[in-house]
Amino acid sequence: MEWKDRHDLSLDTLCEIAIDKIKEVRRKEKIGVKEEKIKCTLLMMDEKLS
């Protein structure tokens, strides 16, 4: 849905869209954090093995 279509929506609908976007971003951030932790762990393991 484009921004120009959103002026037709109710405030409740806009709030729901905003909440969905925030949840999506947080999910991505959590996945990113997990990936960073895994990378860090692998790097530490590499250093111990070498």
DRENMARKE-47177 format. One record per residue (C-alpha): residue in three letters; x, y, z. Coordinates in steps of 0.05 Angstrom, whole numbers, plus 5000, padded with zeros to 4 digits. Layout:
BEGIN
- rest,east,north,up
- ala,X,Y,Z
...
REM end
This chain:
BEGIN
- rest,east,north,up
- met,5000,5000,5000
- glu,5027,5068,4981
- trp,5029,5128,5027
- lys,4982,5167,4983
- asp,4928,5114,4994
- arg,4934,5119,5069
- his,4896,5185,5079
- asp,4832,5145,5066
- leu,4844,5098,5124
- ser,4820,5106,5195
- leu,4868,5123,5251
- asp,4860,5053,5280
- thr,4882,5023,5214
- leu,4941,5069,5210
- cys,4961,5049,5281
- glu,4957,4976,5263
- ile,5001,4987,5201
- ala,5051,5025,5244
- ile,5052,4969,5297
- asp,5062,4916,5243
- lys,5121,4956,5214
- ile,5153,4963,5283
- lys,5144,4888,5297
- glu,5175,4872,5229
- val,5235,4917,5243
- arg,5245,4887,5313
- arg,5242,4817,5284
- lys,5296,4836,5234
- glu,5338,4868,5289
- lys,5332,4805,5333
- ile,5354,4761,5274
- gly,5412,4809,5262
- val,5433,4805,5335
- lys,5431,4729,5333
- glu,5474,4729,5269
- glu,5525,4775,5302
- lys,5528,4730,5364
- ile,5539,4669,5320
- lys,5594,4705,5281
- cys,5627,4727,5345
- thr,5624,4656,5374
- leu,5653,4626,5310
- leu,5710,4677,5310
- met,5726,4660,5383
- met,5725,4585,5367
- asp,5772,4597,5307
- glu,5821,4635,5352
- lys,5821,4579,5404
- leu,5831,4525,5352
- ser,5888,4560,5315
REM end
